[in-house]
Amino acid sequence: MYLLLADSQVGTIPRMGVNTRWAGDMAKSISPVDPFWHSGRVCLTLKVPVEPTRQERAMTDLIKQEHRDGVLTLTIDRPDKLNALTNSMYTRLADLLLTANEDDAVGAIIITGGPNCFTSGNDLVDFLQEPPKHLDSPAFRLMRAVTHLQKPLIAAVCGAAIGIGTTLLLHCDQVLITRDAKLRTPFVNLGLCPEFGASLLLPRLLGHARAARLLLLGDSLDGSEAVAWGLANQAFDDGEQCLAAAAKIAQRFLAMPQQALRQSRQLIKQPGMEELQATLREENTLFIQRLNSEEAKTALNALLNRSTDKNPPKGAQS
């Protein structure tokens, strides 16, 4: 039972201001929160107390990390659920990216779901139990971690990449994909709206007509089509080839003069950053509102019922 985005029970901070007394208490905490832009355009790094439950700790184990020769590889590892993302998995991904951003030993980052599936989106039950209610919800926090990342990010996309699995790719420096991949953004189909800056970035990249095919009609693309449309760099016959190519690209980034690489990357991304952050806030605010609409409730409940019918509890009649 999978979908698009998620929320999680973690400590959070008000987006446009911080209570002074609370900020002092937070300095003693152990979990980092990403830098974010306040109305005065001052970038702050704060900490919040997070005490994960046993279930949340188990979910964080579903994000595997491997640090080898300057490359950090993050793998979504929940194959029995088609790598569906939960609240805690979003939090874990954000934390790992924030840590990597400050780690001089990490020169490039690969994000993947392994050789068979990138991600089917969000775990639907988890999404409906704890939907995003504010702009510091974990899925939105992951978006900020990605957009503020200062190191090359490479996506190795094998199989399904649904919802945020597609919109994430708009922020990667290189996207390698299998020919049998399936990219789809069914936000409107579910009574929702685009996220992760897709309403800004996809029309610029593809033109209005093609962006509407993806964002408004919810059409899907395979890997070869994604390359032809400019959403990916190269398509491969199987997942192992795709992962191997991602590793080679990462090593090419590491071989570059690092200061020149990061400054050049910043030159590419910085001109549109303010507009992108404004779009993220607008999209995420509307996304929260749309979740409370009758259209979304009807579509999401119908999807949940279909998923339950296909995957009845053990012992139930098939």
HUTA-V746421 format. One record per pair of residues at least 6 apart in sequence whose C-alpha atoms are under 6 Angstrom apart, sorted by the first residue. I is the first residue (numbers start at 1). GAP is how many residues later the second one is. D is the distance in Angstrom with one decimal. If there is no record, write none. Layout:
<<I:GAP:D> <I:GAP:D>>
//
This chain:
<<1:122:5.7> <1:123:5.1> <1:306:5.4> <2:82:5.8> <2:119:5.8> <2:120:4.9> <2:121:4.1> <2:122:4.5> <3:118:4.7> <3:119:4.2> <3:120:5.7> <3:121:5.3> <4:117:4.4> <4:118:4.3> <4:159:4.8> <4:160:5.8> <5:117:5.0> <6:81:5.4> <6:121:4.9> <6:125:5.9> <6:133:5.5> <7:80:4.9> <7:123:5.5> <7:124:5.1> <7:125:4.7> <7:130:5.3> <7:131:5.2> <8:79:4.2> <8:130:5.9> <10:40:5.9> <11:37:5.7> <11:38:5.9> <11:39:5.8> <16:22:5.5> <26:21:5.4> <26:22:5.2> <29:19:5.8> <29:20:4.8> <31:16:5.8> <31:17:5.9> <32:15:4.8> <33:13:5.6> <33:14:5.3> <35:8:5.8> <35:9:5.2> <35:10:4.7> <36:7:5.6> <37:6:5.2> <56:32:5.6> <59:29:5.9> <60:28:6.0> <60:29:5.4> <60:32:5.7> <62:15:4.9> <62:16:5.9> <63:12:5.6> <63:13:4.8> <63:14:5.8> <64:10:5.7> <64:11:5.0> <65:8:5.6> <65:9:4.7> <66:6:5.7> <66:7:5.1> <70:35:5.7> <70:36:4.8> <70:37:5.3> <71:35:5.8> <71:36:6.0> <71:37:5.1> <71:38:5.7> <72:37:4.8> <73:36:5.8> <73:37:4.6> <73:38:5.9> <74:37:4.8> <75:36:6.0> <75:37:5.0> <75:38:5.1> <76:37:4.6> <82:38:5.7> <83:36:4.7> <84:35:5.7> <84:36:5.2> <84:37:5.2> <84:38:5.0> <84:39:5.0> <85:37:4.5> <85:38:5.4> <86:37:5.7> <90:48:5.7> <90:49:5.7> <91:47:5.4> <94:48:4.6> <94:51:5.8> <107:147:5.9> <108:43:5.8> <108:44:5.1> <108:142:5.8> <109:44:4.9> <110:43:5.9> <110:44:4.7> <110:45:5.8> <111:44:5.0> <112:6:5.9> <112:43:6.0> <112:44:5.0> <115:43:5.5> <115:124:4.0> <115:125:5.7> <116:42:5.4> <116:43:5.4> <117:41:5.1> <117:42:4.3> <117:43:5.3> <118:39:5.4> <118:40:5.4> <118:41:5.9> <118:42:5.6> <118:43:5.4> <119:41:5.9> <119:42:5.1> <119:46:5.7> <120:40:5.9> <120:41:5.8> <120:42:5.0> <121:41:5.1> <121:42:5.5> <152:21:6.0> <153:19:5.1> <153:20:5.4> <154:18:5.7> <154:19:5.9> <154:20:4.8> <154:21:5.9> <155:20:4.8> <156:20:5.0> <156:21:5.9> <156:87:5.9> <157:20:4.6> <158:19:5.8> <158:20:5.1> <158:23:5.7> <158:81:5.4> <159:21:5.9> <159:22:3.9> <159:23:6.0> <160:21:5.4> <160:22:4.6> <161:21:5.8> <161:22:5.0> <162:21:5.7> <162:22:4.9> <163:22:4.5> <166:17:5.7> <167:29:6.0> <175:57:4.7> <175:58:5.5> <176:56:5.9> <176:57:5.8> <176:58:5.3> <177:46:5.8> <177:58:4.9> <178:45:5.5> <178:57:5.1> <178:58:4.6> <178:59:5.8> <178:60:5.8> <179:44:4.1> <179:45:5.3> <179:56:5.5> <179:57:5.7> <179:58:5.8> <180:42:5.9> <180:43:5.8> <181:41:5.1> <181:42:4.9> <182:39:5.6> <182:40:4.8> <183:37:5.3> <183:38:5.1> <184:36:4.5> <185:30:6.0> <185:33:5.5> <186:32:4.5> <187:6:5.2> <187:7:6.0> <188:28:5.9> <190:106:5.6> <190:109:5.1> <191:104:5.1> <191:105:4.1> <192:98:5.4> <193:94:5.8> <195:88:5.7> <197:82:5.9> <197:83:5.3> <202:9:5.5> <203:8:5.1> <213:6:5.7> <223:12:5.9> <224:11:5.9> <226:6:5.6> <227:6:5.7> <236:6:5.8>>
//
